[in-house]
């Protein structure tokens, strides 16, 4: 009988954006911090990231997370986010999906109507409140890490659409936000190929000309996501957007960390005040709510506190066989 390697995962989607949750099967170094756990994963399980995120088990736009044991008392778990290209520091749609799945699966004991889930990330602690009633897990609101505006109006080349500008924002990841003219191409599924192409180009340009750095976390020094936004379709929404990240990945959801980044931008522009809310609309029409809570100082820099609210669904579970004799099963993409 052959010894086989298996990994158990749970799949959620948040307004269409998938999250593959790897919740067991890895032994982490004793006493390690969440950042040390991430480095352990990067050094020892990059192969697993590829095998789960890419084909044949995943696809170009798959997203995932390693759910780790907590490093410190008071937390319910640690999270190490990943996409088709690399490991990331924070994810909003994934936080909503993970926290709701932790309650639905009994990984955290439910205390209706609100269950508090405390998570460690490599950019700081996250507190989520998961709403439930009876057997239904309804929604999640999480208190995000501090957001801020890094730089405004950075010139970028939009290819055949001429010159534009990007605002460099932080909402858990660094973003390049591009105000888009919807008369050129509306943010909707049939135009995703266009936003993939231009977004990948803009991301490359920004990382070549701008050196970002988080005020207290030195390892966060990269612009991960380019966001295009224009006027919404829904009368109650503030804007409609799409996020391009990884190696040309396109986001399906309104984007949780992007909501906090937009909160910071609108506050800078003077159109959002403490207690004010925004409604972000994604390319599939789903929405997240963001609320500005107030300001504080982090590493000598003014930053903003915000919450993000949305809903997710579990759509499946899997037990993946990882066969070392199968080179194709190690992960690939056809681009």
C-alpha positions as CSV (number, residue, x, y, z in Angstrom):
1,X,0.0,0.0,0.0
2,X,1.3,3.4,-1.0
3,X,1.6,6.3,1.5
4,X,-0.4,9.2,0.0
5,X,-0.4,12.9,0.8
6,X,-3.8,14.6,1.2
7,X,-4.9,18.1,2.1
8,X,-8.4,19.0,3.2
9,X,-9.9,22.3,2.1
10,X,-13.1,24.3,2.3
11,X,-14.3,26.6,-0.5
12,X,-16.3,29.8,0.0
13,X,-17.2,32.6,-2.4
14,X,-17.9,36.2,-1.4
15,X,-20.0,37.8,-4.0
16,X,-18.4,35.5,-6.5
17,X,-14.8,35.8,-5.3
18,X,-13.5,32.3,-4.3
19,X,-11.4,31.5,-1.2
20,X,-9.9,28.1,-0.8
21,X,-9.3,27.5,3.0
22,X,-6.5,25.1,3.8
23,X,-7.4,24.3,7.4
24,X,-5.4,21.3,8.4
25,X,-2.5,19.0,7.5
26,X,0.5,21.3,8.3
27,X,2.5,21.4,11.5
28,X,3.9,24.9,12.2
29,X,7.1,25.6,14.2
30,X,6.2,25.7,17.9
31,X,6.1,29.2,19.4
32,X,6.3,30.9,16.0
33,X,4.7,34.3,15.3
34,X,2.3,34.8,12.3
35,X,5.1,36.4,10.3
36,X,7.4,33.5,11.1
37,X,4.6,31.1,10.0
38,X,4.3,32.9,6.7
39,X,8.0,32.6,6.1
40,X,7.8,28.9,7.0
41,X,5.1,28.4,4.5
42,X,7.0,30.4,1.8
43,X,10.1,28.3,2.3
44,X,8.4,24.9,2.6
45,X,5.0,25.0,1.0
46,X,5.3,27.2,-2.1
47,X,4.7,23.9,-4.0
48,X,1.4,23.6,-2.2
49,X,0.3,27.1,-3.0
50,X,0.9,26.3,-6.7
51,X,-0.8,22.9,-6.5
52,X,-4.0,24.3,-4.9
53,X,-4.2,27.7,-6.6
54,X,-3.4,26.7,-10.2
55,X,-4.9,24.1,-12.5
56,X,-6.0,21.4,-12.3
57,X,-7.3,22.0,-8.8
58,X,-7.7,25.8,-9.1
59,X,-7.7,28.3,-11.9
60,X,-6.2,31.7,-12.9
61,X,-8.4,33.6,-10.6
62,X,-8.4,31.3,-7.5
63,X,-7.6,32.8,-4.1
64,X,-6.7,31.0,-0.9
65,X,-5.6,31.0,2.7
66,X,-3.6,28.9,5.1
67,X,-5.6,28.9,8.4
68,X,-2.9,28.4,11.1
69,X,-3.1,27.8,14.9
70,X,-3.0,31.1,16.8
71,X,0.4,32.4,17.9
72,X,-0.9,34.4,20.9
73,X,-3.7,34.0,23.4
74,X,-7.0,35.7,22.5
75,X,-6.9,34.8,18.8
76,X,-8.9,32.1,17.0
77,X,-6.4,31.5,14.3
78,X,-3.8,33.0,12.0
79,X,-4.1,33.6,8.3
80,X,-1.7,33.5,5.4
81,X,-3.2,34.7,2.2
82,X,-2.2,33.7,-1.3
83,X,-3.1,34.2,-5.0
84,X,-1.9,32.7,-8.3
85,X,1.4,34.5,-8.0
86,X,2.5,35.0,-4.4
87,X,1.6,35.3,-0.8
88,X,-0.2,38.4,0.4
89,X,-0.8,40.2,3.7
90,X,-4.5,40.8,3.8
91,X,-7.7,40.0,2.0
92,X,-11.2,41.4,2.7
93,X,-13.4,39.1,0.7
94,X,-11.4,36.2,2.1
95,X,-11.8,37.4,5.7
96,X,-15.6,37.5,5.3
97,X,-15.6,34.0,3.8
98,X,-13.2,32.6,6.3
99,X,-14.9,34.1,9.4
100,X,-18.3,32.9,8.3
101,X,-17.0,29.4,7.5
102,X,-15.3,29.2,10.9
103,X,-18.6,29.7,12.5
104,X,-20.6,27.6,10.1
105,X,-18.2,24.7,10.4
106,X,-17.9,24.9,14.2
107,X,-14.2,25.9,14.2
108,X,-15.4,28.7,16.4
109,X,-18.3,28.2,18.8
110,X,-21.3,30.3,17.6
111,X,-22.8,32.8,20.0
112,X,-25.8,34.2,18.2
113,X,-26.7,36.8,17.2
114,X,-23.0,37.8,16.9
115,X,-19.9,35.7,17.1
116,X,-16.5,37.4,17.5
117,X,-13.7,35.9,15.4
118,X,-10.2,37.2,16.1
119,X,-7.5,36.6,13.4
120,X,-3.8,37.3,13.2
121,X,-2.5,38.6,9.9
122,X,0.9,39.7,8.8
123,X,-0.3,43.3,8.8
124,X,-2.0,43.2,12.2
125,X,-4.9,41.8,14.1
126,X,-8.4,41.6,12.6
127,X,-11.7,41.3,14.6
128,X,-14.7,40.0,12.7
129,X,-18.3,39.9,13.9
130,X,-20.3,37.1,12.3
131,X,-24.1,37.4,12.4
132,X,-26.1,34.2,12.7
133,X,-29.7,33.2,13.4
134,X,-30.6,29.5,14.0
135,X,-28.8,27.4,11.4
136,X,-28.1,30.4,9.2
137,X,-24.8,32.3,9.1
138,X,-25.9,35.6,7.6
139,X,-23.1,38.1,7.2
140,X,-19.7,39.4,8.6
141,X,-18.5,42.8,9.5
142,X,-14.7,43.0,10.2
143,X,-12.6,45.8,11.7
144,X,-9.9,46.2,9.2
145,X,-6.3,47.2,9.7
146,X,-5.6,51.0,9.4
147,X,-5.9,52.5,6.0
148,X,-4.2,55.6,4.5
149,X,-3.4,57.6,1.4
150,X,0.3,57.2,0.3
151,X,0.4,59.4,-2.9
152,X,-2.1,61.0,-5.3
153,X,-2.2,61.5,-9.0
154,X,0.8,59.3,-10.1
155,X,1.0,59.4,-13.9
156,X,0.4,56.1,-15.7
157,X,0.1,55.0,-19.3
158,X,-3.2,53.4,-20.1
159,X,-2.1,52.1,-23.5
160,X,-4.5,52.9,-26.4
161,X,-6.6,54.8,-23.9
162,X,-4.0,57.5,-23.3
163,X,-2.6,58.9,-20.1
164,X,-4.2,58.6,-16.7
165,X,-3.3,58.8,-13.0
166,X,-3.3,56.4,-10.1
167,X,-3.8,57.1,-6.4
168,X,-1.6,55.0,-4.2
169,X,-3.7,53.8,-1.2
170,X,-3.4,51.2,1.6
171,X,-6.3,49.2,3.0
172,X,-4.5,46.1,4.1
173,X,-2.7,45.8,0.7
174,X,-1.2,48.6,-1.4
175,X,-3.4,49.7,-4.2
176,X,-3.1,51.8,-7.4
177,X,-6.7,53.3,-7.8
178,X,-7.5,54.5,-11.3
179,X,-10.6,56.6,-12.0
180,X,-12.0,55.0,-15.2
181,X,-14.3,56.5,-17.9
182,X,-17.2,54.0,-18.1
183,X,-18.0,55.3,-21.6
184,X,-14.9,53.5,-22.8
185,X,-15.8,50.2,-21.3
186,X,-18.1,49.5,-18.4
187,X,-16.8,47.4,-15.5
188,X,-18.6,44.1,-16.2
189,X,-17.7,40.5,-17.0
190,X,-17.4,40.8,-20.8
191,X,-14.8,43.5,-20.5
192,X,-12.6,41.8,-17.9
193,X,-10.0,40.9,-20.5
194,X,-9.4,44.7,-21.1
195,X,-9.0,45.4,-17.4
196,X,-6.6,42.4,-16.9
197,X,-4.3,43.7,-19.6
198,X,-4.2,47.4,-18.6
199,X,-4.2,46.6,-14.9
200,X,-1.2,44.3,-15.2
201,X,0.6,47.1,-17.1
202,X,-0.3,49.8,-14.6
203,X,0.8,47.6,-11.7
204,X,4.2,47.0,-13.3
205,X,4.6,50.8,-14.0
206,X,3.7,51.7,-10.4
207,X,6.1,49.3,-8.8
208,X,8.9,50.5,-11.1
209,X,8.4,54.2,-10.2
210,X,7.0,54.2,-6.7
211,X,8.7,52.6,-3.6
212,X,5.9,52.0,-1.0
213,X,6.6,51.1,2.6
214,X,4.2,50.5,5.4
215,X,4.8,52.7,8.5
216,X,5.4,49.8,10.9
217,X,5.6,46.6,8.8
218,X,8.8,46.7,6.7
219,X,7.9,43.6,4.8
220,X,5.0,45.3,3.1
221,X,6.7,47.2,0.3
222,X,4.8,46.2,-2.9
223,X,1.8,47.5,-4.8
224,X,-0.3,44.3,-5.0
225,X,-3.5,45.5,-6.7
226,X,-4.7,47.9,-9.4
227,X,-8.3,49.0,-9.0
228,X,-10.4,50.6,-11.7
229,X,-13.5,52.4,-10.6
230,X,-16.4,54.5,-12.1
231,X,-20.0,55.5,-11.4
232,X,-22.2,52.7,-10.0
233,X,-25.1,50.9,-11.6
234,X,-27.1,50.6,-8.3
235,X,-28.7,53.8,-7.1
236,X,-27.6,53.1,-3.5
237,X,-24.0,52.4,-4.3
238,X,-21.1,54.8,-4.2
239,X,-19.0,53.4,-7.0
240,X,-18.4,50.3,-9.1
241,X,-15.0,48.7,-9.3
242,X,-12.8,45.8,-10.3
243,X,-9.5,44.7,-8.8
244,X,-6.6,43.3,-10.9
245,X,-3.9,41.5,-8.8
246,X,-1.5,38.5,-8.8
247,X,-0.5,37.6,-12.3
248,X,-3.4,39.3,-14.1
249,X,-6.1,38.0,-11.7
250,X,-9.4,39.7,-11.8
251,X,-11.5,40.1,-8.6
252,X,-15.1,39.2,-8.6
253,X,-16.2,40.8,-5.3
254,X,-16.3,44.6,-4.5
255,X,-13.0,44.0,-2.6
256,X,-12.8,44.3,1.2
257,X,-9.3,45.9,1.6
258,X,-10.2,48.0,-1.4
259,X,-13.2,49.4,0.4
260,X,-11.0,50.5,3.3
261,X,-8.6,52.1,0.8
262,X,-11.5,54.0,-0.9
263,X,-12.7,55.1,2.6
264,X,-9.2,56.7,3.0
265,X,-9.3,58.3,-0.4
266,X,-12.8,59.8,0.1
267,X,-11.9,61.1,3.5
268,X,-8.9,62.8,2.0
269,X,-11.1,64.3,-0.7
270,X,-13.4,65.7,2.0
271,X,-16.5,63.7,1.0
272,X,-16.6,61.2,3.8
273,X,-16.5,61.9,7.6
274,X,-16.4,59.8,10.7
275,X,-19.5,57.7,10.9
276,X,-20.1,57.9,7.2
277,X,-20.7,54.9,5.1
278,X,-20.0,53.9,1.5
279,X,-21.3,51.0,-0.7
280,X,-18.9,49.4,-3.1
281,X,-20.3,47.6,-6.1
282,X,-18.3,44.8,-7.7
283,X,-18.2,43.6,-11.4
284,X,-21.0,41.1,-10.7
285,X,-23.2,43.6,-9.0
286,X,-22.6,42.4,-5.4
287,X,-21.9,45.0,-2.7
288,X,-19.8,45.6,0.4
289,X,-20.4,48.3,3.0
290,X,-17.6,50.4,4.4
291,X,-17.7,52.7,7.4
292,X,-15.2,55.3,8.5
293,X,-14.7,54.9,12.3
294,X,-12.1,57.6,12.9
295,X,-8.4,58.4,12.8
296,X,-5.3,57.5,14.8
297,X,-1.5,57.6,14.4
298,X,0.6,54.6,13.4
299,X,4.4,54.8,13.2
300,X,4.1,58.6,13.1
301,X,1.6,58.6,10.2
302,X,-2.0,59.5,10.3
303,X,-4.2,56.5,9.4
304,X,-7.9,55.7,9.4
305,X,-10.0,53.0,11.1
306,X,-12.8,51.4,9.1
307,X,-15.1,48.4,9.0
308,X,-16.2,46.3,6.0
309,X,-19.4,44.3,5.8
310,X,-20.4,41.6,3.3
311,X,-21.7,38.0,3.0
312,X,-20.3,34.8,1.7
313,X,-21.4,31.2,1.0
314,X,-19.7,27.8,1.4
315,X,-19.9,26.0,-1.9
316,X,-17.9,22.9,-1.3
317,X,-15.2,20.8,0.4
318,X,-12.4,18.8,-1.1
319,X,-9.8,16.3,-0.1
320,X,-7.0,16.8,-2.6
321,X,-4.5,14.0,-3.4
322,X,-1.0,15.4,-3.9
323,X,1.0,12.8,-5.9
324,X,4.7,13.6,-6.3
325,X,4.9,11.5,-9.4
326,X,2.3,13.7,-11.2
327,X,4.2,16.8,-12.6
328,X,1.1,18.3,-14.2
329,X,-0.7,18.0,-10.9
330,X,1.9,20.3,-9.3
331,X,0.1,23.2,-10.9
332,X,0.0,25.0,-14.2
333,X,-1.8,27.9,-16.0
334,X,-2.6,28.2,-19.7
335,X,-2.4,31.9,-20.5
